[in-house]
Amino acid sequence: MPDVEPAAVIRFTIFCRRCERPVLARAAWVGREVRCPHCFSPMRVPEMPPDRRPVPADPPHLGACQGFNFPCPRCDCLLEAHTGMCGQHGRCPTCGAQFLVPFLHPSSGRPEKAPLLEGAADMPTPVHAYAASGCQAPQIIQAADGSRAIQCPRCNALSPIDADNCAACNTPFTIEAAATMGKLHRDTQATAALGLGIVGLVLFFLVLPGVVAVWLGLRSMMYSGPGRRSTLGVAGLALGLLGLAGGLVFWYFRLK
């Protein structure tokens, strides 16, 4: 009888789902999650084909568990995912865009830009229909003939795609409450500006806290659209300017 090779010795080639480079796997690893030695993305070793031909790797188990947030590549709405979903198809619950869930960068650990699926970039973005993120967002319904309508999250009635309010219950379709990366940056920097503004006002003679508070306050306004100034950012900017003015006056008379 011919000798049977042990599973620990048998090897076959699989292709990484992310970088598509060939990787050698052992038959004993079938069903096990491994990392690509080239791009470090997770993948699962598939069943070895009878002829040992190269095969693509399976996606990692959905139980994989490093959660992360990333922006929708069309509407910038903040979405949630975990590492077991990387490379799989996703759909934004706010604008309906279809994309691939991004991978985490191997060195920084931050999510990469989510790639839009073919044709999704050409579809118009209904910017008026972002009442909220997740299940509270108005859903974009597409009919068989290609026409689209907005489904109200309150009464489920359908309204024209260019409507600003629900035709049945008059619920407004607005972008104000959508959780976006821009809003996240704005709120974080505005809060930091307020905190440093208070410190700069108390310790005005240090000058630096006031300077940083002014800078962060201005940065928070850069992420705000017209008429959407952050109250915390404005307060932080004002306190930073007062602390900076007090510090300059203090050092002027101190060095005079």
C-alpha positions in Angstrom: 0.0 0.0 0.0 1.3 3.5 -0.8 2.2 5.6 2.2 -0.4 8.2 3.1 1.0 11.7 3.7 0.1 13.1 7.2 -2.0 16.2 7.2 0.7 18.1 9.0 2.9 17.7 5.9 0.5 18.1 3.1 0.5 21.7 1.8 -1.6 23.6 -0.8 -1.8 27.2 -2.0 -4.6 29.6 -1.1 -5.1 33.2 -2.2 -5.5 36.0 0.4 -8.9 37.6 0.1 -7.4 41.1 0.5 -4.1 41.3 -1.3 -4.7 38.2 -3.5 -1.2 36.9 -3.0 -0.5 33.2 -2.7 0.0 31.7 0.7 1.0 28.1 1.6 -1.3 26.4 4.0 -1.3 22.9 5.6 -4.1 20.4 5.3 -4.1 20.3 9.1 -5.1 24.0 9.2 -8.4 23.5 7.4 -11.1 25.6 9.2 -8.5 27.5 11.2 -8.1 31.3 11.1 -4.7 32.5 10.0 -3.2 35.9 9.0 -1.8 36.7 5.6 2.0 37.0 5.9 1.9 39.8 3.3 -0.9 42.2 4.4 -1.7 40.6 7.9 -5.4 40.4 7.2 -7.4 37.5 8.8 -8.7 34.6 6.7 -9.8 31.0 7.1 -8.1 28.0 5.5 -10.6 26.4 3.2 -11.0 22.7 2.4 -8.2 21.4 0.2 -9.3 20.5 -3.3 -8.6 16.9 -4.4 -6.1 18.1 -7.1 -4.5 20.6 -4.7 -5.1 23.5 -7.1 -4.8 27.0 -5.7 -8.1 28.2 -4.1 -9.2 31.5 -2.5 -9.2 31.7 1.3 -12.5 31.7 3.1 -13.6 34.7 5.1 -12.8 34.7 8.8 -15.5 33.6 11.3 -18.1 36.2 12.0 -17.4 35.8 15.7 -14.0 37.5 15.2 -14.1 40.3 17.4 -12.4 43.6 17.2 -15.1 46.2 16.6 -14.5 49.4 14.8 -16.2 52.4 13.2 -15.8 53.7 9.7 -17.6 56.3 7.5 -19.9 55.5 4.7 -17.9 56.3 1.5 -20.9 58.2 0.1 -22.7 60.0 2.9 -20.0 59.9 5.6 -22.5 58.5 8.1 -20.7 56.6 10.9 -21.1 52.8 10.6 -20.1 49.9 12.8 -18.4 46.6 11.9 -16.0 44.1 13.3 -12.9 42.3 11.9 -14.9 39.2 10.9 -16.8 41.3 8.4 -13.8 42.8 6.6 -14.0 42.4 2.8 -17.6 41.5 2.8 -20.4 43.4 1.1 -22.2 46.0 3.2 -25.1 48.5 2.7 -25.4 51.9 4.3 -28.7 52.1 6.2 -28.9 55.8 5.6 -28.2 56.4 1.9 -28.4 52.9 0.6 -24.8 52.8 -0.8 -23.3 49.4 -1.3 -19.6 48.9 -0.5 -17.0 46.5 0.9 -16.4 46.6 4.6 -12.8 48.0 5.0 -9.9 46.2 6.5 -7.9 47.6 9.4 -4.5 49.0 8.5 -1.8 46.5 9.8 0.4 49.2 11.2 -2.0 51.9 12.5 -5.0 49.7 13.3 -7.3 52.2 11.7 -9.9 51.3 9.1 -9.0 52.0 5.5 -11.4 53.7 3.1 -14.4 51.5 2.3 -14.5 50.9 -1.5 -17.8 51.6 -3.2 -19.1 48.8 -5.4 -19.2 49.3 -9.1 -22.0 51.7 -10.1 -22.7 53.0 -6.6 -20.6 56.1 -7.0 -22.7 57.2 -10.0 -26.0 57.1 -8.1 -27.1 60.5 -6.7 -26.9 60.9 -2.9 -30.2 62.0 -1.4 -28.6 64.4 1.2 -32.0 65.5 2.4 -32.9 62.0 3.6 -30.6 61.6 6.6 -32.9 62.0 9.6 -30.8 59.6 11.7 -28.3 56.8 11.5 -29.0 53.1 11.8 -32.6 51.8 12.0 -34.0 55.3 12.6 -32.9 56.5 9.2 -35.3 56.9 6.3 -34.8 54.0 4.0 -34.3 54.5 0.3 -36.7 52.0 -1.5 -35.9 51.1 -5.1 -38.7 49.8 -7.4 -38.3 47.3 -10.1 -38.4 50.0 -12.8 -35.4 51.8 -11.1 -37.3 54.6 -9.5 -36.6 55.4 -5.8 -38.7 56.7 -2.9 -38.1 57.5 0.7 -39.7 55.3 3.4 -40.6 57.3 6.5 -39.2 55.7 9.7 -42.2 56.9 11.6 -45.2 55.8 9.6 -43.6 53.7 6.7 -45.3 55.9 4.1 -43.4 56.4 0.8 -42.5 59.9 -0.4 -40.9 61.1 -3.6 -37.1 60.9 -3.5 -36.8 64.8 -3.6 -39.3 65.3 -0.7 -38.1 67.2 2.4 -40.9 65.9 4.6 -43.0 62.8 4.8 -46.2 63.2 2.7 -48.3 61.4 5.3 -47.1 62.5 8.7 -44.9 65.5 7.8 -41.8 64.1 9.6 -38.8 66.1 8.3 -36.0 64.4 6.4 -32.9 66.3 7.6 -29.2 65.6 7.9 -28.9 67.2 11.4 -29.0 64.1 13.5 -26.9 61.8 11.3 -23.8 60.5 13.0 -20.9 61.4 10.6 -17.2 61.4 10.9 -17.2 65.2 10.4 -19.6 65.6 13.3 -17.5 63.3 15.4 -14.3 65.3 14.8 -16.2 68.5 15.4 -17.7 67.4 18.7 -14.4 66.0 20.0 -12.4 69.1 19.1 -15.1 71.4 20.5 -15.1 69.6 23.8 -11.3 69.8 24.0 -11.4 73.5 23.1 -13.8 74.2 26.0 -11.7 72.3 28.5 -8.5 74.0 27.5 -10.3 77.3 27.3 -11.2 77.0 31.0 -7.7 75.9 31.9 -6.2 78.8 29.9 -8.5 81.3 31.6 -7.4 80.1 35.1 -3.8 79.7 34.2 -3.6 82.6 31.8 0.0 83.3 32.6 1.0 80.0 30.9 -0.4 81.3 27.5 -0.1 77.9 25.8 -3.5 76.5 26.9 -5.2 79.6 25.5 -3.4 79.2 22.2 -4.4 75.5 21.9 -8.0 76.3 22.9 -8.2 78.9 20.1 -6.8 76.5 17.6 -9.1 73.7 18.5 -12.1 76.0 18.6 -11.3 77.2 15.0 -10.8 73.5 13.9 -14.2 72.5 15.3 -15.8 75.2 13.2 -14.0 74.0 10.1 -15.9 70.7 10.4 -19.2 72.6 10.8 -21.3 73.6 7.8 -22.8 77.1 7.4 -25.1 77.9 10.3 -24.1 74.8 12.3 -21.5 76.2 14.6 -20.7 74.1 17.7 -21.7 75.9 20.9 -18.9 74.2 22.8 -16.4 75.2 20.1 -17.4 78.8 20.2 -17.3 78.8 24.0 -13.9 77.2 23.9 -12.7 79.8 21.3 -13.9 82.7 23.4 -12.4 81.4 26.6 -9.1 80.7 24.8 -9.0 84.3 23.5 -9.7 85.7 26.9 -7.0 83.5 28.5 -4.6 84.4 25.7 -5.3 88.2 26.1 -4.8 87.9 29.9 -1.5 86.1 29.4 -0.2 88.6 26.9 -1.1 91.5 29.3 0.5 89.7 32.2 3.8 89.1 30.4 3.8 92.6 29.0 3.8 94.2 32.4 6.1 91.4 33.8 8.8 92.0 31.2 8.3 95.8 30.9 
